[in-house]
Amino acid sequence: MFFCIRGESGLKEDVLQLIEYEIALLVRLTTAHSPKLGSLDRSEYLLLSELEKKSPLAINALADKLLLNLSTASRQVAALESKKYIRRFPDSQNGRISLVELTDEGKEILHKVQQARYAAYKEMLHDWSEDQLKQLEGNLSRLNQDFKSWRK
């Protein structure tokens, strides 16, 4: 069922293959359930979440934080701007740079989606102990950090 890495078949390689599969499955399942968790797609949710953490941000800074190329970030910003979830304005220090920030409508939709996602995870993970939840959070956080720094 699984391939062998460089002809090796040790425990670590077996576990890495299972991790790879489980992550692919997790991405698929979260994508499949996404419509039940609110009206924002993954990219909209992440962009609005970043702006909620720190705002206003230049589009290029937002692209860097989300590991997007500038044209992709600009398209996502334009789509959210057309929905009135963010507003774009020139940087007072450098008028060639556009800054973006959440609007009240953007904050409202983000909070609704965050509440729906929280409720879903609360239901799914209801029988996990606090230690198991902390371990999952720590491992996911570390994995995300490792992905961000991988191959820079």
For each residue, the residues with C-beta under 8 A, 3 or more apart:
1:
2: 14 17 18 21
3: 17
4: 7 8 9 13
5: 8 13 16 17
6:
7: 4
8: 4 5 13
9: 4 13 14
10: 13 14
11: 14 15
12: 15 16
13: 4 5 8 9 10 16 17
14: 2 9 10 11 17 18
15: 11 12 18 19
16: 5 12 13 19 20
17: 2 3 5 13 14 20 21
18: 2 14 15 21 22
19: 15 16 22 23
20: 16 17 23 24
21: 2 17 18 24 25
22: 18 19 25 26
23: 19 20 26 27
24: 20 21 27 28
25: 21 22 28 29
26: 22 23 29 30
27: 23 24 30 31
28: 24 25 31 32
29: 25 26 32 33
30: 26 27 33 34 42
31: 27 28 34 42
32: 28 29
33: 29 30 36 37 120
34: 30 31 37 41 42
35:
36: 33 116 120
37: 33 34 113 116 117 120
38: 45 109 112 113 116 117
39: 109 113
40: 44 45 48 109 110 113
41: 34 44 45
42: 30 31 34 45 46
43: 46 47 76
44: 40 41 47 48 76 79 80 85
45: 38 40 41 42 48 49 110 113
46: 42 43 49 50 66
47: 43 44 50 51 62 66 73 76 77 80 86
48: 40 44 45 51 52 80 85 86 102 106 109 110
49: 45 46 52 53 110 114
50: 46 47 53 54 57 62 65 66
51: 47 48 54 55 56 57 62 86 100 101 102 106
52: 48 49 55 102 107 110
53: 49 50
54: 50 51 57
55: 51 52 100 101 102
56: 51 89 99 100 101
57: 50 51 54 61 62 65 99 100 101
58: 61 62 91 97 98 99 100
59: 62 63 70 73 74 77 97 98 99 100
60: 63 64 70 73 97
61: 57 58 64 65
62: 47 50 51 57 58 59 65 66 68 73 77 100
63: 59 60 66 67 68 69 70 72 73
64: 60 61 67
65: 50 57 61 62
66: 46 47 50 62 63 73
67: 63 64 148
68: 62 63 72 73 76
69: 63 72 73
70: 59 60 63 73 74
71: 74 75
72: 63 68 69 75 76
73: 47 59 60 62 63 66 68 69 70 76 77
74: 59 70 71 77 78
75: 71 72 78 79
76: 43 44 47 68 72 73 79 80
77: 47 59 62 73 74 80 81 86 88 98 100
78: 74 75 81 82
79: 44 75 76 82 83
80: 44 47 48 76 77 83 85 86 106
81: 77 78 84 85 86 87 88 100
82: 78 79
83: 79 80 105
84: 81 103 105 106
85: 44 48 80 81 102 103 105 106 109 110
86: 47 48 51 77 80 81 100 101 102 103 106
87: 81 100 101 103
88: 77 81 98 99 100
89: 56 98 99 100 101
90: 95 96 97 98 99
91: 58 94 95 96 97 98 99
92: 95
93: 97
94: 91 97
95: 90 91 92
96: 90 91
97: 58 59 60 90 91 93 94
98: 58 59 77 88 89 90 91
99: 56 57 58 59 88 89 90 91
100: 51 55 56 57 58 59 62 77 81 86 87 88 89
101: 51 55 56 57 86 87 89
102: 48 51 52 55 85 86 106 107 110
103: 84 85 86 87 106 107
104: 107 108
105: 83 84 85 108 109
106: 48 51 80 84 85 86 102 103 109 110
107: 52 102 103 104 110 111
108: 104 105 111 112
109: 38 39 40 48 85 105 106 112 113
110: 40 45 48 49 52 85 102 106 107 113 114
111: 107 108 114 115
112: 38 108 109 115 116
113: 37 38 39 40 45 109 110 116 117
114: 49 110 111 117 118
115: 111 112 118 119
116: 36 37 38 112 113 119 120
117: 37 38 113 114 120 121
118: 114 115 121 122
119: 115 116 122 123
120: 33 36 37 116 117 123 124
121: 117 118 124 125
122: 118 119 125 126
123: 119 120 126
124: 120 121
125: 121 122 128 133 136
126: 122 123
127:
128: 125 132 133 136
129: 132 133
130: 133 134
131: 134 135
132: 128 129 135 136
133: 125 128 129 130 136 137
134: 130 131 137 138
135: 131 132 138 139
136: 125 128 132 133 139 140
137: 133 134 140 141
138: 134 135 141 142
139: 135 136 142 143
140: 136 137 143 144
141: 137 138 144 145
142: 138 139 145 146
143: 139 140 146 147
144: 140 141 147 148
145: 141 142 148 149
146: 142 143 149 150
147: 143 144 150
148: 67 144 145
149: 145 146 152
150: 146 147
151:
152: 149
